[in-house]
Amino acid sequence: MLLPEQVYVYGDCAINPDPTAEQLAEIAIQSADSAAAFGIEPRVAMLSYSTGTSGAGSDVEKVREATRLAQEKRPDLMIDGPLQYDAAVMADVAKSKAPNSPVAGRATVFIFPDLNTGNTTYKAVQRSADLISIGPMLQGMRKPVNDLSRGALVDDIVYTIALTAIQSAQQQ
């Protein structure tokens, strides 16, 4: 997502309807690596309706487990969760909801707990803020593969083509 002052990476907004904790952890790691490949410092927020220990339930537990798995697999990455979106992006909210988080208030990579949340959020942010959306970028493939929403705007298409060209050049 191209914002006026920065770029955000959202995952998964297009493929996995209800990923397991293991799949979410892998999505987080691949998304962080994709961000880094494009010069974005990956600070990964594992999103939920709960921040820290404020909530309970199977959905929150899945995000907690995914966070733990991703941190174990890649201790070199800044990954935290569960975090609510506002705590992930707003420093003042982060101070009260997650004061000890290395990610809260400064997230650049946002991992949604399911496709419904991810797809709805990326489209709502894009359309209500009049932003450019690049992708969805499919990860874990041998060659660059990217997708477009049927509602994609011309700029979205142009930037997604440019992304694919850059990915292709990086592989050579």
N, C-alpha and C positions, 0 to 999 in steps of 0.2 A: 504494500500500500504506500503510494507516494504522497507524503504529507509535505507541506511547504518547507519545513525545516529538517525533516528526517524521513527515513524509510522504515516501515515496520514489516516484519515477516509474520504472516498468519498461517497456522497449520492446524489441522487439516480442514480445509474448506471445500473439498470436492470429491473425496474418494471413500473413506471409511465411515460408514453410518454410526457404528457404536464400537470404537476400538477398545481392545483390552488394555490393561495397565501396561503390558509389555509393548503393545503396538504404540501406545501414547509415548512411552519412553523413547522408542525408536524414532517416532515422528519428531520429537523434541530434539534429539541428537542430529538427525538429518537436517532439520530446519536451522539449527544453530550452525552447522557446517555450511549450509547454503548461504546464510547471512554473512559468515566470515569470508566466503569466496567472493562476495561482492563488496567487501570492505566495511561491512556493518559489524560493530562489536556485538557479539551475541550475548544478550542478557535475557534468559528464557523464563517466561512466566507461564506456569502451568495453571490454567484458569479454571475457576470453579465459582459457584455461588457463595462460597465460604473462603475466608482468609484465615490461614493458620489453623487454629483449633476452634474457631467460632461456630462451626457447623459439624453435623454428623450425617451419616447415611451412606449408602452404597456408592453413590456418585462421587461424593467427596473422598471416600476411602480409595476409590479407583485412582483419583488424581494424586492422592498422597503416595500410593504405591508406585505409580508411574514416576513421580518425582524422585522417590528413593532409588528406583531402578536406574533412572537416567543419571543421577548423581554418582551411583556406584560404578556405572559403566564408563562415565566420562567425568571424573573428578576435576578435570581441567576447565570445565565449563561452569559458568554461573547459571544455575538452574534453581528455581524456588517455586514452591507451591504447597498447597493450593493458595491461589491469590484471586481476589475479585479484580475485574478489569480496572476499576477506579484505583485500587491500591497498586496495581501494576504500572499505571501510567502517570498518576498524579502524586508528586512528592509530598504535598501536604497531607493527603489521605494516607499515603504509605507510612508517614511518621506516626500516625495514630493506630493504624491497623497492623502494620508489620515493621516496627521500628528496627529490627535486627536483620532484615532481609537485605542481601546484596543486590537484589533485583528490583524490589518494589520501588515504584516511583521512577524507575529508569529502564524499564523493560523495552526491548527492541524486537523480541521474538515472542509471539503469543500462541500458546498451544491450547486449542479448544477441546473440551472433553468429548465432543461428539460432532457429527456432521451437521446436525440441525442447528446447533449453536454457532459453529464456525461459519457456515454458509450464510446464515441469516445476518450474523454480525458483520461479516465483510461487506455484504451488499448494503446493509444499512449505513455503515460508516462511509462507504464509497459514495452513495447517492445523497445522503444528508449533508455531507461535508464537501461535495463536489470534487472528489479526489480521483486520481488515476489509480486503477487497480491493474497490476501486472500478473498475468497467469489466470488460473492456478498453474503453478509449476509442479510437475509430477517429479517426485524424488525416488531415488533408489533404482533408477533405470541405468542401463549401460550407455545410452545416448540421451541427449536432451529431448524431453517430451513435455510440452506445455499445452494447456487447454484454454478455452475461452468460454465465458458465459454467453448464452444466447442473447443476453442483453448488453453485451460488450459495446462500448463506444469506440469510435475510430482511434482515439488516443490509446485506449486500452490495447487494441489490436496492434498498433504500431510499436508500443513499448514491449509487448509480449514477443513480437517478432525480434526486436532488438535483444531482449533477454535470451532468446533461443540462440541467436547468432553469437552472443558473448559466451554462452555455455559451450557451444560447439567449438569456438576458438580456444577456450581453456582446455579442452580435451586433447588438442593437437600438440 
